[in-house]
């Protein structure tokens, strides 16, 4: 069975990104990344999610009584050193931590922001839809951006799915599952270089998480021809 149709696809993406997916299962997942566009798209989605730093959002300072209870339960008092023995250790640790913090801040501040040049390749529209969506592609053909003339946001039980309709009339190919039609994302590796004149881009309304069949199942609300 193709991994794209398995219910645990998101869990497999998480295990792969965390490094806990190993051996034959990891090799199979990497083959699916190359051969199955939906797997590559879900992997890219979770890669972006994992890149967000959540530590500041979930950080909690335990109450003093919590530490005291742990100390009693684990018998940590016997491991304590006199304060005059711990002082040098803490001074060294503080100096090393300060140096590491300064270095990390300097790297973040001095790192140049990457710039991506984008060119318009298609204008997606619908007879019954007042808004239009412009599709822009990076020079290397790896990054696609959608810009809508007004906010178009999916409902809580829905997703928008972007499809490539090949010029040769082959089956639609999923490029991304989106919550709104203002987005920038990396194309699945297998689809890089396929957004060419003669093909079309289309947006359909699907259940939350995207089409369950790998093909459009809901109404197509926007279509536009690619002109490169």
N, C-alpha and C positions, 0 to 999 in steps of 0.2 A: 504494500500500500504506500502511496506517495505521502511524504511527511506533511505536505500542505493540507491534507484532508484529515489529519489526526487531531483529536481534541487537545492533546497535550503539547501542541506545537509551541505555545508560548512558554510552557515549562521547560521544554528542550532548549529554547533560545536562552532562557535564563541560566540553565545549567552550563550551556556552552560558554556564555560570557563570563560566568564565575569560575570556569575551569574545572568543574566537577564532572563534566561529560567526557568520558575517556574511552580509549580502546576502539572496538568496532563501532560502538554507538557514535563516537565523535567523528570517525571517518565517514560514516553514513550521513551524518548531519552536514558535513562539509561538502559531500557530493550533492546533497539537496540544495545547498546554498548556490552551487553553480548551475544546477539543472532546473530548479523550481523557483520561479519568480516570486511567488507568495512567501516562500520560506525566507528568501533574501530580504523581502520587504519587512516581514515581521522581525527578522534579526536586526535590520537597520533601526526599526522603531525602538526595540528594547535597548539597543546600543546607545541611542540618544537618551532614553530614560535613565539608564545606569550612569550616564555621564554627568547627570545633575547631582550635585552634592546635597544630600539630605541631612548631614550630620547636624547642622545648625538648627534644623527644623525639629529634630527629635531629641536633642540634647536635654537631659534632665539632671539637675544636681540633687543627689540623694540627701535625705534628711540626716542630721547627725545621729539620731537614734538608730537609723539603718546601719551605719558604719559600726556603731557600738555593738549592735546585735551580732553582726558578722564577726567582729573581733572576738566576742565571747564564744560564739559557736565554733569557730575555727581555731581558737586558742592562739591567736596571733601575738599576744602579749609577750610570749617567750622568745619571739624573734626580734624584739625591739633592741636597738643599740642605744647606748647612752648618747645624749644630744651632742656631746663633743666629738663622738666618732662619726655621727651622721652628717655633721656640718660640711666637711670637705666633700662628701659624696654629693650632697644637694647643691653645693656651689658649682661643682663640675657639671652636674646634670643641667642646672639652670643656664650655665654659659653655653653648653652645647645646644640646648633647645632654643636659646635666643639667636644663636648664629644660624641655625637651620631655618627659623622663622624669617629672619632678615633675608636669607638667600631665596626662600620661596616667594616672598613678596616682591623682591627685585626681579625674579624671573617673570612673574605674572605682569608686572608693570612694564618691563622693557620688551616683552614679547610682542612683535608687531601683529596687529589684527589681520587675519587673512582676507584678501579681497577676491571676490569672484565676479568676473565679467559675464553678464547675461545678455542674451539677444532674444527678441520675441520670435517665436516660431509658430504660434497659433492663437486664434481668437475664438473662444468657445462661447456659444450663445444658443438660445432656444426661443422659439416663437412665443411661447407662453411665459417666458421669464424675462423680467425687466433688466436684470443684472447680466453682465458679461464677465468672462474670466479670461485673462491674458496668460498664456503659457510662455515662460522664458527659459532658455536652456543655456548652460555654461559652455564656454568654448571647448572644454574637454569632453563635453557630452555626458557628464556624470551627474550634474546637479540640475534639477528642474524646480522652477518656482512658479506658483500660481498666484495671480493678483486679481481680486474681484473688485468690481466697481462699487459694490456694497457688501455688507457682512452676510455671508451665507453659512449658517451653522447648523449642523445636523442635530436632530432631536435626541433625547436620552437613550432611546432604543434603536438608533439608526447610525449609520456611517455613510460617508460618501466614498465611492471607489472610482479611481481614475484608471481608464483603460486605454490601451493602444490598439487601434484598429489597423492592422497591417494593410499596405497597399495591395498586396496580392490576394486579399480576401480571406486570409486565414482567420482562425478563431481569435476573439479578443484576448489581450494579454493584460493582466493586472499589473499596474505600476505602483499604486499606493492606496492605502486605506486611510481616510482623513476624517477629522471631526469638523473641519471647516475648510472653505475653499480659498483661504489665504495661507499658503504654506510653502516652505522650501525643504526639499528632501533629496537624498541620494537615490538615484535610480538603481534598480536591481542590476547587478553586474552583467547578467545575461542580456539585458535590454539596452545597454550602452551602445550607441551607434545605430539604433534602429528607428530613431525618431527622424524620419526623412520625408521629403516632399512626396505627396501621394498618399501617405498614411493619414490617419485621423486620431484625435484624442476625444474621449467621451467620458462623461461623469454619470454614474448611476447611483440611485439610492438603494442601500443594502442594509441588512440587519447589522446591529452593533458588532464590530469586529470584521466586517467584510462579507463578501459572498461566501456561502457555505459550499458552493459547488465548483468554484474556480471559474465561473462564467457569470455574466450579469444576470441577476434574478429580479431586480426591481426596475422601476421606470428610469429611463435615460433622460436626464434633465438638461444636459449641455453637450454639444458636439461642435468640433471645429477641425478644419483641415490644416495639416502641418505644411507650412511654407517656409522653406529654408533657402 
